[in-house]
């Protein structure tokens, strides 16, 4: 660095050598730009070298990552595909064993051979992609096991050996599955080795690049100091000169500088100073010119302007003002006093009053000049105590007013030719405008209606014309006011004595008045009534539809204490409709309608709900009368129908609900009758069933929850809540347990024990569980590294073949360390296929994931589970925690579990800690961790915020320095 400084210093001197030809060639290096260019060149070379090295390192790391994910993970997919092919072979053989048709058996045999070929291809690709000797050996074992299975299948088909049976064949199949699992495990293990190698390479490159960057920064600091010594001094001198110029000292002396950029800057400042002087001179001249232009503009204006100062003397006036004021232009000159000027002003325009009014008073007047022009003269005060007088020619405006008056007469003609009657009232309900159509509608004489009369008088004229029967004008007024108050934006319908229907609309005006329009809508009303009938009746049978049926049922419930709702569904109607066509089906529905109306009493209600579904309401019914009616309907509809030359046989099934026992509203009754109808169909059509309260109640609820749950997954109604897990000794939060919640749009927050069993039954648990794992890992990746996340796994989800792959891909996508993920399982996962469960647990452990045994002590609590797999933690169920203060045996059980966990090297987590007394007992017993409402209720991720990377400590022990947690009561 010292050599570079000396070189720059030498180039900056202006000694004799600088005047030589050789020095003139090097002269550009003396400039600041050259010095910066040299430094920039040195930095560029250094950074380019670092970039090349970093690129090579990242490329190597990328190759390793590609090898991991593009090869190893793809190998897992092909191994899984081989497993699927083998499962398909087994399924095809099962169908072949049961098939008796020789051709179909031969077709299934060809399918098995094709699947065997596909399995072999998938294994070959899996071995190529895995690049693992262990995987190749496992694939060879898979092929051998498949061949053994095929041989056993052949012997079983031929029956050549008595010892071969399905159990033997299943044993070979289990061997194939076991070898495929080994292939997947070897492939995934090698993939993680590749990824570890990539991580080490990236870490090494990061360290080297960091060191090189620090050296580059130090080098930049040294170069900056060298350049600063050469630049800051001259720049300070230039800054002082610039400050003097900015302060207005335009006579500042500017020295002659060197030929570098700073010298150029001083020369520019000298030019700037000279330019400022010239601009100031130019601005003075421009102001003088602007005053001259202002005088010219006033003289050219069509408005008359007179400006008077505080001493009542004219300051400025133009020629147009002299013309409007009818005075000589020579008199209306600057300096003349108003007292002198008033002697020459024409008194007819009242100028003397405008000139002598108080200074701040504003006034406007209009006058007509002797030449026929109209002039508006305005006077207004100004800030200096004077005032300004403006004169405007308004002759054209007067002409326009005359035109408006003519237009008003045309508007009156238009109002009289409107199809609607119109009345305009002012703020005091006084009539301002009325048209002839109003008089025609209400049949009143135009001469009897006068502007200025009240709205009440107008109603009296309408009553006198016989439009409202015996109703008085006062009653009509009260009705109108009440309607406007309750329905300010709706139309008001009048029904006149002669049957006509008038629609009135009331609207407010900008001047606080209001306008009323009236229209004869008699024909339209009749058409709407017809449309309303069509909207409430079935178009085919003219029976009440579902809407009108509900209204009639409501009326019947209000009038009768008991009634029966019969839900009638036609049997075999769909086959008739599909076979003979829709027109034939429509005719059949009309015939069914006739028989239904004959089967019921006149007071009963028959409706068509849609399709081949009908409903009947029997008034004053009891079980006996409802039974007779149902039998009568089934009997009459079971008789043959003659439709268009065809004899048709159908039938009917009926569900019956009785009010008020089965419901007190139409929807509930119809729903219960529908449920009874399904029971009748299930019992064999052509019969009827009464609704029973226990009938399908649980099935219906579960079905609704199932449908809502499928919708919840698609519409993101599921959410995760997080409850803190606390180290009991230090009362510091070590992590959170992810708890699934369902935010139902109607039922609110639903707990998992209400919908997880349904999800397991209908096969939704895998997709829900995969979402929980992804979302929880995504949230936990944003937490401090000391915070872990625990996730509960269902037994069915744990046995999923894609669980391991899902966890691997989620950890890779979110970047969450496997050691921060804890999976909680219950003892039920061990009830079937212990070997598969243990293999899965060991694979998870190999990934670095922690495993906890949940709800220990409430299930089978077999110690063999703890011997077969070394769990990281045991979770004691909340039922023991709840009884710690009341039962000694609960304390003894907790103590025994803690000692058991300590001897096996497993941590113990206690659930359901709600009181400080329970916490003290657990501390005394040596429990490692706990969770419960004492430490915090489950909360959504938005309410879990961290303020430091340190492990947060609960507020019950000391100040909360790491996480915002509020302690709520269990009811929360």
JOLIN-V112353 format. One record per backbone hydrogen bond with DSSP energy under -0.5 kcal/mol. NH is the residue of the N-H (numbers start at 1). CO is the residue of the C=O. E is the energy in kcal/mol with one decimal. If there is no record, write none. Layout:
BEGIN
nh:NH co:CO e:E
nh:NH co:CO e:E
END
This chain:
BEGIN
nh:5 co:1 e:-2.0
nh:6 co:2 e:-2.4
nh:7 co:3 e:-2.2
nh:8 co:4 e:-2.2
nh:9 co:5 e:-2.4
nh:10 co:6 e:-2.6
nh:11 co:7 e:-2.2
nh:12 co:8 e:-1.5
nh:13 co:9 e:-0.8
nh:13 co:10 e:-0.8
nh:18 co:15 e:-1.1
nh:19 co:15 e:-0.6
nh:19 co:16 e:-1.4
nh:20 co:17 e:-1.2
nh:24 co:20 e:-2.0
nh:25 co:21 e:-1.4
nh:26 co:22 e:-1.2
nh:27 co:23 e:-0.5
nh:27 co:24 e:-0.6
nh:29 co:26 e:-1.6
nh:30 co:27 e:-2.2
nh:31 co:28 e:-1.0
nh:35 co:31 e:-2.0
nh:36 co:32 e:-2.7
nh:37 co:33 e:-2.1
nh:38 co:34 e:-2.5
nh:39 co:35 e:-2.3
nh:40 co:36 e:-3.0
nh:41 co:37 e:-2.4
nh:42 co:38 e:-2.2
nh:43 co:39 e:-2.4
nh:44 co:40 e:-2.5
nh:45 co:41 e:-2.2
nh:46 co:42 e:-2.0
nh:47 co:43 e:-2.9
nh:48 co:44 e:-2.7
nh:49 co:45 e:-2.1
nh:50 co:46 e:-2.2
nh:51 co:47 e:-2.7
nh:52 co:48 e:-2.5
nh:53 co:49 e:-2.3
nh:54 co:50 e:-2.8
nh:55 co:51 e:-2.5
nh:56 co:52 e:-2.3
nh:57 co:53 e:-2.3
nh:58 co:54 e:-2.7
nh:59 co:55 e:-2.5
nh:60 co:56 e:-2.1
nh:61 co:57 e:-2.3
nh:62 co:58 e:-2.8
nh:63 co:59 e:-2.2
nh:64 co:60 e:-2.0
nh:65 co:61 e:-2.5
nh:66 co:62 e:-3.0
nh:67 co:63 e:-2.3
nh:68 co:64 e:-2.0
nh:69 co:65 e:-2.8
nh:70 co:66 e:-2.2
nh:71 co:66 e:-0.8
nh:71 co:67 e:-0.7
nh:72 co:67 e:-1.4
nh:73 co:68 e:-1.3
nh:74 co:69 e:-0.5
nh:75 co:71 e:-2.0
nh:76 co:72 e:-1.6
nh:77 co:73 e:-1.6
nh:78 co:74 e:-2.0
nh:79 co:75 e:-2.4
nh:80 co:76 e:-2.7
nh:81 co:77 e:-2.3
nh:82 co:78 e:-2.1
nh:83 co:79 e:-2.0
nh:84 co:80 e:-2.4
nh:85 co:81 e:-2.5
nh:86 co:82 e:-2.5
nh:87 co:83 e:-2.3
nh:88 co:84 e:-2.3
nh:89 co:85 e:-2.2
nh:90 co:86 e:-2.3
nh:91 co:87 e:-2.2
nh:92 co:88 e:-2.6
nh:93 co:89 e:-2.3
nh:94 co:90 e:-2.2
nh:95 co:91 e:-2.1
nh:96 co:92 e:-2.3
nh:97 co:93 e:-2.6
nh:98 co:94 e:-1.5
nh:99 co:95 e:-1.4
nh:105 co:101 e:-2.2
nh:106 co:102 e:-2.4
nh:107 co:103 e:-2.1
nh:108 co:104 e:-2.3
nh:109 co:105 e:-2.1
nh:110 co:106 e:-2.0
nh:111 co:107 e:-1.8
nh:112 co:108 e:-2.2
nh:113 co:109 e:-2.1
nh:114 co:110 e:-2.4
nh:115 co:111 e:-2.4
nh:116 co:112 e:-2.3
nh:117 co:113 e:-2.1
nh:118 co:114 e:-2.4
nh:119 co:115 e:-2.7
nh:120 co:116 e:-2.2
nh:121 co:117 e:-2.2
nh:122 co:118 e:-2.6
nh:123 co:119 e:-2.3
nh:124 co:120 e:-2.2
nh:125 co:121 e:-2.4
nh:126 co:122 e:-2.4
nh:127 co:123 e:-2.3
nh:128 co:124 e:-2.1
nh:129 co:125 e:-2.7
nh:130 co:126 e:-2.0
nh:131 co:127 e:-1.5
nh:132 co:127 e:-0.5
nh:136 co:132 e:-1.9
nh:137 co:133 e:-2.3
nh:138 co:134 e:-2.4
nh:139 co:135 e:-2.6
nh:140 co:136 e:-2.1
nh:141 co:137 e:-2.0
nh:142 co:138 e:-2.2
nh:143 co:139 e:-2.4
nh:144 co:140 e:-2.4
nh:145 co:141 e:-2.7
nh:146 co:142 e:-2.5
nh:147 co:143 e:-2.3
nh:148 co:144 e:-2.4
nh:149 co:145 e:-2.3
nh:150 co:146 e:-2.8
nh:151 co:147 e:-2.6
nh:152 co:148 e:-2.6
nh:153 co:149 e:-2.6
nh:154 co:150 e:-2.4
nh:155 co:151 e:-2.5
nh:156 co:152 e:-2.5
nh:157 co:153 e:-2.5
nh:158 co:154 e:-2.4
nh:159 co:155 e:-2.4
nh:160 co:155 e:-0.9
nh:164 co:161 e:-1.0
nh:169 co:165 e:-2.1
nh:170 co:166 e:-2.7
nh:171 co:167 e:-1.7
nh:172 co:168 e:-1.8
nh:173 co:169 e:-2.1
nh:174 co:170 e:-2.6
nh:175 co:171 e:-1.7
nh:176 co:172 e:-2.0
nh:177 co:173 e:-2.4
nh:178 co:174 e:-2.4
nh:179 co:175 e:-2.3
nh:180 co:176 e:-2.3
nh:181 co:177 e:-2.3
nh:182 co:178 e:-1.9
nh:183 co:179 e:-2.2
nh:184 co:180 e:-2.3
nh:185 co:181 e:-2.6
nh:186 co:182 e:-3.0
nh:187 co:183 e:-2.2
nh:188 co:184 e:-2.8
nh:189 co:185 e:-2.6
nh:190 co:186 e:-2.4
nh:191 co:187 e:-2.1
nh:192 co:188 e:-1.9
nh:193 co:189 e:-1.7
nh:194 co:190 e:-2.4
nh:195 co:191 e:-2.3
nh:196 co:192 e:-2.3
nh:197 co:193 e:-2.2
nh:198 co:194 e:-2.1
nh:199 co:195 e:-2.3
nh:200 co:196 e:-2.3
nh:201 co:197 e:-2.1
nh:202 co:198 e:-2.3
nh:203 co:199 e:-2.4
nh:204 co:200 e:-2.2
nh:205 co:201 e:-2.2
nh:206 co:202 e:-2.4
nh:207 co:203 e:-2.1
nh:208 co:204 e:-2.1
nh:209 co:205 e:-2.8
nh:210 co:206 e:-2.3
nh:211 co:207 e:-2.2
nh:212 co:208 e:-2.4
nh:213 co:209 e:-2.2
nh:214 co:210 e:-2.1
nh:215 co:211 e:-2.0
nh:216 co:212 e:-2.1
nh:217 co:213 e:-2.3
nh:218 co:214 e:-2.3
nh:219 co:215 e:-2.3
nh:220 co:216 e:-2.1
nh:221 co:217 e:-2.1
nh:222 co:218 e:-2.0
nh:223 co:219 e:-2.2
nh:224 co:220 e:-2.4
nh:225 co:221 e:-2.1
nh:226 co:222 e:-2.0
nh:227 co:223 e:-2.4
nh:228 co:224 e:-2.4
nh:229 co:225 e:-1.8
nh:230 co:226 e:-0.9
nh:231 co:227 e:-1.0
nh:231 co:228 e:-0.7
nh:232 co:228 e:-2.9
nh:235 co:231 e:-2.1
nh:236 co:232 e:-2.3
nh:237 co:233 e:-1.7
nh:238 co:234 e:-2.2
nh:239 co:235 e:-2.2
nh:240 co:236 e:-2.0
nh:241 co:237 e:-1.9
nh:242 co:238 e:-2.3
nh:243 co:239 e:-2.3
nh:244 co:240 e:-1.8
nh:245 co:241 e:-2.1
nh:246 co:242 e:-2.5
nh:247 co:243 e:-1.6
nh:248 co:245 e:-1.6
nh:249 co:244 e:-2.2
nh:250 co:248 e:-1.7
nh:252 co:249 e:-1.2
nh:255 co:253 e:-0.6
nh:257 co:255 e:-0.5
nh:264 co:260 e:-2.2
nh:265 co:261 e:-2.3
nh:266 co:262 e:-2.2
nh:267 co:263 e:-2.3
nh:268 co:264 e:-2.2
nh:269 co:265 e:-2.2
nh:270 co:266 e:-2.1
nh:271 co:267 e:-2.2
nh:272 co:268 e:-2.5
nh:273 co:269 e:-2.5
nh:274 co:270 e:-2.1
nh:275 co:271 e:-2.4
nh:276 co:272 e:-2.4
nh:277 co:273 e:-1.8
nh:278 co:274 e:-2.0
nh:279 co:275 e:-2.5
nh:280 co:276 e:-2.4
nh:281 co:277 e:-2.0
nh:282 co:278 e:-2.2
nh:283 co:279 e:-2.5
nh:284 co:280 e:-1.9
nh:285 co:281 e:-1.7
nh:286 co:282 e:-2.1
nh:287 co:283 e:-2.2
nh:288 co:284 e:-1.8
nh:289 co:285 e:-2.1
nh:290 co:286 e:-2.7
nh:291 co:287 e:-2.1
nh:292 co:288 e:-1.6
nh:293 co:289 e:-2.4
nh:294 co:290 e:-2.5
nh:295 co:291 e:-2.0
nh:296 co:292 e:-2.1
nh:297 co:293 e:-2.7
nh:298 co:294 e:-2.5
nh:299 co:295 e:-2.0
nh:300 co:296 e:-1.6
nh:301 co:297 e:-1.0
nh:301 co:298 e:-0.6
nh:304 co:391 e:-3.0
nh:306 co:389 e:-2.2
nh:307 co:316 e:-3.2
nh:308 co:306 e:-0.5
nh:308 co:387 e:-3.0
nh:309 co:313 e:-2.5
nh:312 co:309 e:-1.6
nh:314 co:336 e:-2.7
nh:315 co:307 e:-3.7
nh:316 co:307 e:-1.4
nh:318 co:305 e:-1.4
nh:322 co:318 e:-1.2
nh:323 co:319 e:-1.8
nh:324 co:320 e:-2.3
nh:325 co:321 e:-2.6
nh:326 co:322 e:-0.7
nh:327 co:322 e:-2.1
nh:331 co:328 e:-0.8
nh:332 co:328 e:-1.5
nh:333 co:331 e:-2.1
nh:335 co:314 e:-3.4
nh:336 co:333 e:-1.6
nh:338 co:312 e:-2.2
nh:341 co:337 e:-2.1
nh:342 co:338 e:-2.2
nh:343 co:340 e:-0.7
nh:344 co:341 e:-1.7
nh:345 co:342 e:-0.6
nh:346 co:325 e:-0.9
nh:349 co:346 e:-1.4
nh:350 co:347 e:-1.6
nh:351 co:346 e:-0.6
nh:354 co:350 e:-1.4
nh:355 co:351 e:-2.6
nh:356 co:352 e:-1.6
nh:357 co:353 e:-0.5
nh:361 co:358 e:-1.0
nh:363 co:379 e:-1.7
nh:365 co:377 e:-2.2
nh:367 co:375 e:-2.7
nh:369 co:367 e:-0.5
nh:369 co:373 e:-3.3
nh:372 co:369 e:-1.7
nh:375 co:367 e:-3.2
nh:376 co:392 e:-2.9
nh:377 co:365 e:-3.0
nh:377 co:375 e:-0.5
nh:378 co:376 e:-0.5
nh:378 co:390 e:-2.8
nh:379 co:363 e:-2.7
nh:380 co:388 e:-1.8
nh:382 co:386 e:-2.0
nh:385 co:382 e:-1.4
nh:387 co:308 e:-1.7
nh:388 co:380 e:-2.7
nh:389 co:306 e:-3.2
nh:390 co:378 e:-2.7
nh:391 co:304 e:-2.8
nh:392 co:376 e:-2.5
nh:394 co:374 e:-2.4
nh:394 co:392 e:-0.7
nh:395 co:374 e:-0.5
nh:398 co:394 e:-2.2
nh:399 co:395 e:-1.8
nh:400 co:396 e:-2.3
nh:401 co:397 e:-2.0
nh:402 co:398 e:-1.6
nh:403 co:399 e:-1.8
nh:404 co:400 e:-2.3
nh:405 co:401 e:-2.0
nh:406 co:402 e:-1.6
nh:407 co:403 e:-2.3
nh:408 co:404 e:-2.3
nh:409 co:405 e:-1.4
nh:410 co:406 e:-1.5
nh:411 co:407 e:-2.3
nh:412 co:408 e:-2.4
nh:413 co:409 e:-1.6
nh:414 co:410 e:-2.0
nh:415 co:411 e:-2.6
nh:416 co:412 e:-1.9
nh:417 co:413 e:-0.6
nh:417 co:414 e:-0.9
nh:418 co:415 e:-1.3
nh:421 co:518 e:-3.1
nh:423 co:516 e:-2.4
nh:424 co:433 e:-2.8
nh:425 co:514 e:-3.2
nh:426 co:430 e:-2.2
nh:429 co:426 e:-1.8
nh:431 co:453 e:-3.0
nh:432 co:424 e:-4.0
nh:433 co:424 e:-1.3
nh:435 co:422 e:-1.5
nh:438 co:435 e:-0.6
nh:439 co:435 e:-0.9
nh:440 co:436 e:-1.9
nh:441 co:437 e:-2.5
nh:442 co:438 e:-2.3
nh:443 co:439 e:-0.8
nh:444 co:439 e:-1.6
nh:448 co:445 e:-1.1
nh:449 co:446 e:-1.1
nh:450 co:448 e:-0.6
nh:452 co:431 e:-2.7
nh:453 co:450 e:-1.9
nh:455 co:429 e:-1.3
nh:458 co:454 e:-1.7
nh:459 co:455 e:-2.0
nh:460 co:456 e:-2.0
nh:461 co:457 e:-1.9
nh:462 co:458 e:-1.7
nh:463 co:459 e:-2.4
nh:464 co:460 e:-2.4
nh:465 co:461 e:-1.1
nh:466 co:463 e:-1.8
nh:467 co:462 e:-1.5
nh:471 co:468 e:-1.8
nh:476 co:472 e:-2.0
nh:477 co:473 e:-2.3
nh:478 co:474 e:-2.2
nh:479 co:475 e:-2.3
nh:480 co:476 e:-2.4
nh:481 co:477 e:-2.5
nh:482 co:478 e:-2.4
nh:483 co:479 e:-2.2
nh:484 co:480 e:-2.4
nh:485 co:481 e:-2.0
nh:486 co:482 e:-2.2
nh:487 co:483 e:-3.4
nh:490 co:487 e:-1.3
nh:492 co:504 e:-4.0
nh:494 co:502 e:-3.7
nh:496 co:494 e:-0.6
nh:496 co:500 e:-2.9
nh:497 co:467 e:-2.4
nh:499 co:496 e:-1.9
nh:502 co:494 e:-3.2
nh:502 co:500 e:-0.5
nh:503 co:519 e:-3.1
nh:504 co:492 e:-3.8
nh:504 co:502 e:-0.5
nh:505 co:517 e:-2.1
nh:507 co:515 e:-2.4
nh:509 co:513 e:-2.1
nh:512 co:509 e:-1.5
nh:514 co:425 e:-2.0
nh:515 co:507 e:-3.0
nh:516 co:423 e:-2.9
nh:517 co:505 e:-2.1
nh:518 co:421 e:-2.8
nh:519 co:503 e:-1.9
nh:521 co:501 e:-2.3
nh:521 co:519 e:-0.8
nh:525 co:521 e:-2.9
nh:526 co:522 e:-2.0
nh:527 co:523 e:-2.2
nh:528 co:524 e:-2.6
nh:529 co:525 e:-2.3
nh:530 co:526 e:-1.8
nh:531 co:527 e:-2.2
nh:532 co:528 e:-2.8
nh:533 co:529 e:-2.1
nh:534 co:530 e:-2.1
nh:535 co:531 e:-2.2
nh:536 co:532 e:-1.0
nh:536 co:533 e:-0.6
nh:537 co:533 e:-0.6
nh:537 co:534 e:-0.5
nh:538 co:543 e:-3.8
nh:542 co:538 e:-2.0
nh:544 co:606 e:-0.8
nh:545 co:536 e:-1.8
nh:549 co:545 e:-2.9
nh:550 co:546 e:-1.9
nh:551 co:547 e:-1.8
nh:552 co:548 e:-2.9
nh:553 co:549 e:-2.3
nh:554 co:550 e:-2.2
nh:555 co:551 e:-2.2
nh:556 co:552 e:-2.4
nh:557 co:553 e:-2.6
nh:558 co:554 e:-1.7
nh:559 co:555 e:-1.3
nh:560 co:556 e:-2.6
nh:563 co:659 e:-1.3
nh:564 co:618 e:-2.2
nh:565 co:657 e:-3.0
nh:566 co:564 e:-0.6
nh:566 co:616 e:-3.2
nh:567 co:565 e:-0.6
nh:567 co:655 e:-3.2
nh:568 co:566 e:-0.7
nh:568 co:614 e:-2.9
nh:569 co:653 e:-2.6
nh:570 co:612 e:-1.9
nh:571 co:651 e:-2.5
nh:576 co:572 e:-1.3
nh:577 co:573 e:-2.8
nh:578 co:574 e:-2.6
nh:579 co:575 e:-2.0
nh:580 co:576 e:-2.7
nh:581 co:577 e:-1.3
nh:585 co:581 e:-1.9
nh:586 co:582 e:-2.7
nh:587 co:583 e:-2.0
nh:588 co:584 e:-2.2
nh:589 co:585 e:-2.2
nh:590 co:586 e:-2.0
nh:591 co:587 e:-2.0
nh:592 co:588 e:-2.5
nh:593 co:589 e:-2.1
nh:594 co:590 e:-1.9
nh:595 co:591 e:-2.0
nh:596 co:592 e:-2.5
nh:597 co:593 e:-2.3
nh:598 co:594 e:-1.6
nh:599 co:595 e:-1.8
nh:600 co:596 e:-1.2
nh:604 co:601 e:-0.7
nh:605 co:617 e:-2.1
nh:607 co:615 e:-2.6
nh:608 co:544 e:-1.8
nh:609 co:607 e:-0.6
nh:609 co:613 e:-1.8
nh:610 co:613 e:-1.2
nh:613 co:610 e:-2.1
nh:614 co:568 e:-3.1
nh:615 co:607 e:-2.6
nh:616 co:566 e:-2.2
nh:617 co:605 e:-2.6
nh:618 co:564 e:-2.9
nh:618 co:616 e:-0.6
nh:619 co:617 e:-0.6
nh:620 co:562 e:-1.8
nh:621 co:618 e:-0.7
nh:626 co:622 e:-2.7
nh:627 co:623 e:-2.0
nh:628 co:624 e:-2.3
nh:629 co:625 e:-2.3
nh:630 co:626 e:-2.5
nh:631 co:627 e:-2.6
nh:632 co:628 e:-2.4
nh:633 co:629 e:-2.7
nh:634 co:630 e:-2.7
nh:635 co:631 e:-2.5
nh:636 co:632 e:-2.6
nh:637 co:633 e:-2.3
nh:638 co:634 e:-1.0
nh:639 co:635 e:-0.7
nh:641 co:648 e:-3.0
nh:643 co:641 e:-0.7
nh:643 co:646 e:-3.0
nh:644 co:642 e:-0.5
nh:646 co:643 e:-1.8
nh:648 co:641 e:-2.9
nh:648 co:646 e:-0.6
nh:650 co:648 e:-0.5
nh:651 co:571 e:-1.1
nh:653 co:569 e:-2.5
nh:654 co:687 e:-2.1
nh:655 co:567 e:-2.1
nh:656 co:689 e:-2.6
nh:657 co:565 e:-2.2
nh:659 co:563 e:-3.2
nh:662 co:658 e:-3.5
nh:663 co:660 e:-0.8
nh:669 co:665 e:-2.2
nh:670 co:666 e:-2.8
nh:671 co:667 e:-2.4
nh:672 co:668 e:-2.6
nh:673 co:669 e:-2.6
nh:674 co:670 e:-2.3
nh:675 co:671 e:-2.0
nh:676 co:672 e:-2.2
nh:677 co:673 e:-2.1
nh:678 co:674 e:-2.0
nh:679 co:675 e:-1.6
nh:680 co:676 e:-2.2
nh:681 co:677 e:-2.5
nh:682 co:678 e:-2.2
nh:683 co:679 e:-1.7
nh:684 co:681 e:-1.1
nh:689 co:654 e:-1.8
nh:691 co:656 e:-2.6
nh:695 co:692 e:-2.0
nh:696 co:694 e:-0.8
nh:697 co:694 e:-0.7
nh:700 co:696 e:-3.0
nh:701 co:697 e:-2.1
nh:702 co:698 e:-2.5
nh:703 co:699 e:-2.2
nh:704 co:700 e:-2.4
nh:705 co:701 e:-2.5
nh:706 co:702 e:-2.4
nh:707 co:703 e:-2.5
nh:708 co:704 e:-2.8
nh:709 co:705 e:-2.5
nh:710 co:706 e:-2.3
nh:711 co:707 e:-1.9
nh:712 co:708 e:-2.5
nh:713 co:709 e:-2.0
nh:714 co:710 e:-1.5
nh:715 co:711 e:-2.2
nh:716 co:713 e:-0.6
nh:717 co:712 e:-2.4
nh:718 co:712 e:-0.6
nh:719 co:741 e:-2.7
nh:721 co:739 e:-3.1
nh:722 co:939 e:-3.7
nh:723 co:737 e:-1.9
nh:725 co:735 e:-3.2
nh:726 co:930 e:-3.2
nh:727 co:732 e:-3.3
nh:728 co:726 e:-0.7
nh:728 co:928 e:-1.6
nh:729 co:928 e:-0.5
nh:731 co:727 e:-2.6
nh:732 co:727 e:-0.7
nh:733 co:952 e:-3.1
nh:734 co:725 e:-2.7
nh:735 co:725 e:-1.3
nh:736 co:788 e:-2.3
nh:737 co:723 e:-2.7
nh:738 co:736 e:-0.5
nh:738 co:790 e:-3.1
nh:739 co:721 e:-3.5
nh:739 co:737 e:-0.6
nh:741 co:719 e:-2.8
nh:742 co:750 e:-1.9
nh:743 co:717 e:-2.3
nh:743 co:741 e:-0.6
nh:744 co:742 e:-1.5
nh:744 co:748 e:-2.5
nh:748 co:744 e:-1.4
nh:750 co:742 e:-2.8
nh:752 co:740 e:-0.6
nh:754 co:751 e:-1.6
nh:755 co:751 e:-0.6
nh:755 co:752 e:-0.8
nh:756 co:752 e:-3.2
nh:759 co:755 e:-2.3
nh:760 co:756 e:-2.3
nh:761 co:757 e:-1.9
nh:762 co:758 e:-2.3
nh:763 co:759 e:-0.5
nh:764 co:759 e:-2.4
nh:765 co:759 e:-1.3
nh:768 co:764 e:-2.2
nh:769 co:765 e:-3.1
nh:770 co:766 e:-2.5
nh:771 co:767 e:-1.9
nh:772 co:768 e:-2.4
nh:773 co:769 e:-2.3
nh:774 co:770 e:-2.2
nh:775 co:771 e:-2.9
nh:776 co:772 e:-2.7
nh:777 co:773 e:-2.1
nh:778 co:774 e:-2.2
nh:779 co:775 e:-2.4
nh:780 co:776 e:-2.7
nh:781 co:777 e:-1.8
nh:782 co:779 e:-1.4
nh:783 co:780 e:-1.6
nh:787 co:784 e:-1.9
nh:788 co:734 e:-1.8
nh:789 co:820 e:-2.6
nh:790 co:736 e:-2.5
nh:791 co:822 e:-2.6
nh:792 co:738 e:-0.6
nh:793 co:824 e:-2.9
nh:798 co:794 e:-2.5
nh:799 co:795 e:-1.2
nh:800 co:797 e:-1.4
nh:803 co:800 e:-1.2
nh:806 co:802 e:-2.5
nh:807 co:803 e:-2.4
nh:808 co:804 e:-2.5
nh:809 co:805 e:-2.5
nh:810 co:806 e:-2.2
nh:811 co:807 e:-2.6
nh:812 co:808 e:-2.2
nh:813 co:809 e:-2.3
nh:814 co:810 e:-2.6
nh:815 co:811 e:-1.8
nh:820 co:817 e:-1.5
nh:821 co:818 e:-1.6
nh:822 co:789 e:-2.6
nh:822 co:820 e:-0.5
nh:823 co:850 e:-3.0
nh:824 co:791 e:-3.1
nh:825 co:823 e:-0.5
nh:825 co:852 e:-2.5
nh:829 co:826 e:-1.5
nh:830 co:827 e:-1.6
nh:831 co:828 e:-1.4
nh:837 co:833 e:-2.0
nh:838 co:834 e:-2.8
nh:839 co:835 e:-2.5
nh:840 co:836 e:-2.2
nh:841 co:837 e:-2.5
nh:842 co:838 e:-2.6
nh:843 co:839 e:-2.0
nh:844 co:840 e:-2.3
nh:845 co:841 e:-2.4
nh:846 co:842 e:-2.4
nh:847 co:843 e:-1.4
nh:848 co:844 e:-0.7
nh:848 co:845 e:-1.0
nh:849 co:844 e:-1.8
nh:850 co:821 e:-2.6
nh:852 co:823 e:-2.8
nh:853 co:873 e:-2.2
nh:854 co:825 e:-3.6
nh:854 co:852 e:-0.7
nh:856 co:875 e:-2.6
nh:858 co:855 e:-1.6
nh:859 co:855 e:-0.6
nh:865 co:862 e:-1.2
nh:866 co:862 e:-0.6
nh:867 co:863 e:-1.5
nh:868 co:864 e:-2.5
nh:869 co:865 e:-1.5
nh:871 co:869 e:-1.4
nh:872 co:851 e:-2.4
nh:873 co:851 e:-1.3
nh:874 co:907 e:-2.6
nh:875 co:853 e:-2.8
nh:876 co:874 e:-0.6
nh:876 co:909 e:-2.9
nh:877 co:856 e:-1.2
nh:880 co:877 e:-1.3
nh:881 co:877 e:-0.9
nh:882 co:878 e:-2.4
nh:883 co:879 e:-0.6
nh:883 co:880 e:-0.6
nh:884 co:881 e:-1.5
nh:886 co:883 e:-0.5
nh:887 co:883 e:-2.6
nh:891 co:887 e:-1.0
nh:892 co:888 e:-2.2
nh:893 co:889 e:-2.3
nh:894 co:890 e:-2.3
nh:895 co:891 e:-2.6
nh:896 co:892 e:-2.4
nh:897 co:893 e:-2.4
nh:898 co:894 e:-2.5
nh:899 co:895 e:-2.4
nh:900 co:896 e:-2.5
nh:901 co:897 e:-2.8
nh:902 co:898 e:-2.4
nh:903 co:899 e:-2.4
nh:904 co:900 e:-1.7
nh:905 co:901 e:-0.6
nh:905 co:902 e:-0.7
nh:906 co:901 e:-3.6
nh:907 co:872 e:-2.6
nh:909 co:874 e:-2.9
nh:910 co:929 e:-2.1
nh:911 co:876 e:-2.0
nh:911 co:909 e:-0.5
nh:913 co:931 e:-2.0
nh:914 co:912 e:-0.6
nh:919 co:915 e:-1.6
nh:920 co:916 e:-2.3
nh:921 co:917 e:-2.0
nh:922 co:918 e:-2.4
nh:923 co:919 e:-2.3
nh:924 co:920 e:-2.2
nh:925 co:921 e:-1.8
nh:926 co:922 e:-0.6
nh:926 co:923 e:-1.0
nh:927 co:922 e:-2.2
nh:928 co:908 e:-0.8
nh:929 co:908 e:-2.2
nh:930 co:726 e:-2.4
nh:931 co:910 e:-2.2
nh:934 co:913 e:-2.5
nh:935 co:932 e:-1.1
nh:936 co:932 e:-1.6
nh:937 co:966 e:-0.6
nh:939 co:722 e:-1.8
nh:941 co:720 e:-0.6
nh:943 co:940 e:-1.7
nh:944 co:941 e:-1.2
nh:945 co:943 e:-0.8
nh:947 co:962 e:-1.5
nh:948 co:962 e:-0.7
nh:954 co:731 e:-2.2
nh:957 co:954 e:-1.4
nh:958 co:954 e:-2.0
nh:961 co:959 e:-0.9
nh:964 co:945 e:-1.8
nh:965 co:963 e:-1.0
nh:972 co:969 e:-2.1
END
